[in-house]
Amino acid sequence: MLILLPPSEGKAEAGTGRRLDLSRLSLPELTPARDEVLTALVALSAGPDEAAGRAALGLSEGQRGELRRNARLREAATAPAARIYTGVLYEALDLASLPPSAERLARRCVLVSSGLWGAVRLTDRIPPYRCPVGARLPGIGALSAYWRRALAPAMVAAAGDGPVLDLRSGAYAATWTPRGAVAERTVAVRVLHERDVDGVPTRSVVSHFNKATKGRLVRDLLTAGARPRSADALIGTLRDLKYAVEEQPGATGRPRQLDIVVTEL
């Protein structure tokens, strides 16, 4: 099983260990692409036009410190990605408190999408950074399009012959869309909040709770030691874990679409 997660905008303040070494990251076939994006990001962040750098990365004037941090990425201390990402999803997942068997499973099956790294495993040592996938970098262009060209072979290899649980947000999902046999084994999840409005059940996507539910879902899979061998088995496991799962009609050769319906925030 391969679990795909989005990164978080919130990140640890600083790494605690050795400097970044791209050659030590997982999916080494991505090293040239990572180096190219990193070089462009550092140049943009260290450049004389601060306003252009902030605009490209969607930063406010009060976030100019993010540019200074980006400018030092090649020399910055690193930490495992599991400790770098600190947003709502990762708070709910609470990787640090997983039992040892669940932690080992997480190391093997979780990949985190990234506008800077393409994708990393939880054990990969990276520094804190700011590089949303919606950014446009000089010499690179739109990162979503850049990674769409670079990611596919590495992601297909990482998926192997097992099911793929895709929990990425839309912008990161656009960097790799499973095709063919991999698509048939991929389950993409959307979280819907159902509530009663004037006596009528109404469903909507709630961003914060969507992230928290996905974090808890992954935690439940890991602590249960889930190792489904097919998309059907994965869906069955989610139901066994008491999630309200509804599969939506889908097109042949495209990932299967699941709604996880929750009634409490």
C-alpha positions as CSV (number, residue, x, y, z in Angstrom):
1,M,0.0,0.0,0.0
2,L,1.2,3.5,-0.8
3,I,-0.4,6.5,1.1
4,L,0.0,9.9,-0.6
5,L,-0.3,12.9,1.7
6,P,-0.1,16.7,1.0
7,P,2.6,18.7,2.9
8,S,1.6,21.3,5.4
9,E,2.0,25.0,5.2
10,G,3.0,24.9,8.9
11,K,6.4,23.6,9.5
12,A,8.9,23.2,12.3
13,E,10.9,26.4,13.0
14,A,14.3,24.7,12.4
15,G,16.0,21.5,11.7
16,T,18.3,19.9,14.3
17,G,20.8,17.8,12.4
18,R,23.1,17.7,9.4
19,R,22.8,19.9,6.4
20,L,20.7,19.0,3.4
21,D,22.0,16.3,1.2
22,L,19.8,15.7,-1.9
23,S,21.6,12.5,-2.7
24,R,20.3,10.9,0.5
25,L,16.6,11.5,-0.2
26,S,14.3,8.7,-1.2
27,L,13.3,8.4,-4.9
28,P,16.8,9.3,-6.0
29,E,15.7,9.5,-9.6
30,L,14.2,12.9,-8.6
31,T,17.5,14.3,-7.5
32,P,18.2,16.4,-10.7
33,A,14.7,17.9,-10.6
34,R,15.0,18.7,-6.9
35,D,18.3,20.3,-7.5
36,E,16.9,22.5,-10.3
37,V,13.9,23.6,-8.2
38,L,16.0,24.2,-5.2
39,T,18.5,26.3,-7.1
40,A,15.7,28.4,-8.6
41,L,14.0,28.9,-5.2
42,V,17.2,29.9,-3.4
43,A,18.0,32.4,-6.2
44,L,14.5,33.9,-6.1
45,S,14.5,34.1,-2.3
46,A,18.0,35.6,-2.1
47,G,17.5,38.0,-5.0
48,P,17.3,41.8,-4.7
49,D,13.6,42.1,-5.5
50,E,12.0,41.1,-2.3
51,A,8.5,42.0,-3.5
52,A,8.8,39.7,-6.5
53,G,10.0,36.9,-4.3
54,R,7.1,37.3,-1.9
55,A,4.6,37.5,-4.8
56,A,5.9,34.4,-6.4
57,L,5.6,32.4,-3.2
58,G,2.3,34.0,-2.0
59,L,3.9,35.6,1.1
60,S,2.8,38.7,2.9
61,E,5.1,41.5,3.9
62,G,5.1,40.1,7.4
63,Q,6.4,36.8,6.1
64,R,9.6,38.1,4.6
65,G,11.5,35.9,7.0
66,E,10.4,33.0,4.9
67,L,12.5,34.4,2.1
68,R,15.6,34.6,4.3
69,R,15.1,31.0,5.4
70,N,14.7,29.8,1.8
71,A,17.9,31.6,0.8
72,R,19.8,29.4,3.3
73,L,18.3,26.1,2.4
74,R,21.4,24.4,1.2
75,E,23.2,25.2,4.5
76,A,20.2,24.7,6.8
77,A,20.0,22.0,9.4
78,T,17.5,19.2,8.6
79,A,15.1,16.9,10.4
80,P,13.0,14.0,9.3
81,A,10.0,15.1,7.2
82,A,7.8,13.5,9.9
83,R,9.0,16.3,12.3
84,I,9.1,19.1,9.7
85,Y,5.4,19.0,8.7
86,T,3.3,20.3,11.6
87,G,-0.1,21.3,10.1
88,V,-3.6,20.0,11.0
89,L,-3.3,16.7,9.2
90,Y,0.0,15.9,10.9
91,E,-1.2,16.9,14.3
92,A,-4.1,14.4,13.9
93,L,-1.8,11.8,12.6
94,D,0.6,12.4,15.5
95,L,3.4,10.3,14.1
96,A,5.6,10.7,17.2
97,S,3.1,8.7,19.4
98,L,2.6,5.8,17.0
99,P,3.5,2.3,18.3
100,P,6.7,0.9,16.8
101,S,5.0,-1.4,14.4
102,A,2.8,1.4,13.1
103,E,5.8,3.7,12.7
104,R,7.7,1.1,10.7
105,L,4.6,0.8,8.4
106,A,4.4,4.6,8.0
107,R,8.1,4.7,7.0
108,R,7.4,2.2,4.2
109,C,4.1,3.3,2.8
110,V,3.7,7.1,3.2
111,L,4.9,9.6,0.7
112,V,4.4,13.4,1.2
113,S,4.0,15.6,-1.9
114,S,6.0,18.7,-2.1
115,G,6.4,21.7,-4.4
116,L,10.1,21.7,-3.6
117,W,11.1,18.0,-3.3
118,G,8.4,16.4,-5.6
119,A,7.7,13.7,-3.0
120,V,9.6,12.6,0.2
121,R,9.3,9.8,2.7
122,L,8.8,10.6,6.4
123,T,12.3,9.6,7.2
124,D,13.9,11.9,4.6
125,R,15.9,14.7,6.2
126,I,14.8,18.1,4.9
127,P,15.0,21.7,6.2
128,P,11.9,23.8,6.9
129,Y,11.0,25.7,3.7
130,R,8.3,27.7,1.9
131,C,7.5,26.6,-1.6
132,P,3.8,26.0,-2.4
133,V,3.1,23.9,-5.5
134,G,1.1,26.9,-6.9
135,A,4.3,29.0,-7.2
136,R,6.0,30.0,-10.4
137,L,9.8,30.1,-10.2
138,P,12.2,31.8,-12.6
139,G,13.5,29.3,-15.2
140,I,11.1,26.7,-13.9
141,G,7.7,28.1,-14.5
142,A,4.6,26.7,-12.7
143,L,5.7,24.0,-10.3
144,S,2.6,21.9,-10.8
145,A,3.4,21.5,-14.5
146,Y,7.1,21.0,-13.8
147,W,6.5,18.1,-11.4
148,R,3.8,16.6,-13.7
149,R,6.6,16.0,-16.2
150,A,9.2,14.8,-13.7
151,L,7.2,12.7,-11.1
152,A,5.4,10.0,-13.0
153,P,8.1,7.3,-13.4
154,A,9.1,7.7,-9.7
155,M,5.6,7.5,-8.4
156,V,4.7,4.5,-10.6
157,A,7.7,2.7,-9.2
158,A,6.8,3.7,-5.6
159,A,3.3,2.4,-6.1
160,G,4.5,-1.1,-7.0
161,D,1.7,-3.5,-7.5
162,G,-0.4,-2.6,-4.4
163,P,-3.2,-0.1,-3.8
164,V,-2.7,3.6,-3.6
165,L,-4.6,5.8,-1.1
166,D,-4.5,9.3,-2.4
167,L,-5.2,11.9,0.3
168,R,-3.5,14.8,-1.5
169,S,-5.2,18.2,-1.9
170,G,-6.2,19.2,-5.5
171,A,-3.1,21.3,-6.2
172,Y,-0.7,18.5,-5.2
173,A,-2.9,15.8,-6.9
174,A,-2.3,17.6,-10.1
175,T,1.4,16.9,-10.0
176,W,0.7,13.2,-10.7
177,T,-2.5,11.6,-11.9
178,P,-2.3,7.8,-11.8
179,R,-3.0,6.2,-15.2
180,G,-3.7,2.7,-16.5
181,A,-3.2,-0.2,-14.1
182,V,-2.0,2.1,-11.2
183,A,-5.2,4.2,-11.6
184,E,-7.3,1.1,-11.2
185,R,-5.6,0.4,-7.9
186,T,-5.8,4.1,-6.7
187,V,-8.5,5.3,-4.2
188,A,-8.8,9.1,-4.0
189,V,-10.6,10.3,-0.9
190,R,-12.8,13.4,-0.2
191,V,-14.1,14.2,3.3
192,L,-17.6,15.5,3.6
193,H,-19.3,17.0,6.7
194,E,-23.0,16.1,6.9
195,R,-25.3,18.2,9.0
196,D,-29.0,18.9,9.3
197,V,-30.1,22.2,7.9
198,D,-33.8,22.9,8.5
199,G,-34.5,19.2,8.5
200,V,-32.5,18.5,5.3
201,P,-29.3,16.6,5.4
202,T,-26.6,18.8,3.8
203,R,-23.0,17.9,2.9
204,S,-20.1,20.2,2.5
205,V,-16.3,20.1,2.4
206,V,-14.8,21.8,5.5
207,S,-11.1,22.4,5.0
208,H,-9.8,22.2,8.6
209,F,-11.8,19.1,9.5
210,N,-11.1,17.5,6.1
211,K,-7.4,17.6,7.0
212,A,-7.9,16.4,10.6
213,T,-10.1,13.4,9.4
214,K,-7.4,12.4,6.9
215,G,-4.8,12.4,9.6
216,R,-6.9,10.3,11.9
217,L,-7.7,7.9,9.0
218,V,-4.1,7.3,8.2
219,R,-3.3,6.9,11.9
220,D,-6.1,4.3,12.2
221,L,-4.8,2.4,9.1
222,L,-1.2,2.4,10.5
223,T,-2.1,1.3,14.1
224,A,-4.4,-1.4,12.7
225,G,-1.4,-2.7,10.7
226,A,-3.4,-2.6,7.5
227,R,-1.7,-4.2,4.5
228,P,-4.5,-4.4,1.9
229,R,-3.4,-6.0,-1.4
230,S,-6.1,-4.4,-3.6
231,A,-8.3,-1.3,-3.8
232,D,-11.3,-3.3,-2.8
233,A,-9.5,-4.6,0.2
234,L,-8.4,-1.1,1.1
235,I,-12.0,0.2,0.9
236,G,-13.1,-2.8,3.0
237,T,-10.5,-2.0,5.6
238,L,-11.8,1.6,5.9
239,R,-15.3,0.3,6.5
240,D,-13.9,-2.2,9.1
241,L,-12.4,0.8,10.8
242,K,-16.0,2.3,11.1
243,Y,-15.6,5.0,8.5
244,A,-18.8,5.9,6.5
245,V,-17.5,5.3,3.0
246,E,-19.4,6.0,-0.2
247,E,-17.9,5.3,-3.6
248,Q,-18.8,7.6,-6.4
249,P,-19.2,6.5,-10.1
250,G,-16.0,6.9,-11.9
251,A,-14.5,6.6,-15.4
252,T,-12.6,3.5,-16.6
253,G,-8.8,4.0,-16.3
254,R,-9.2,6.7,-13.6
255,P,-8.7,6.5,-9.8
256,R,-11.7,5.4,-7.8
257,Q,-13.4,8.2,-5.9
258,L,-14.5,7.8,-2.3
259,D,-16.4,10.1,0.0
260,I,-15.8,9.8,3.8
261,V,-18.9,11.2,5.4
262,V,-18.6,12.6,9.0
263,T,-21.3,14.1,11.1
264,E,-19.2,15.6,14.0
265,L,-16.6,18.4,13.8
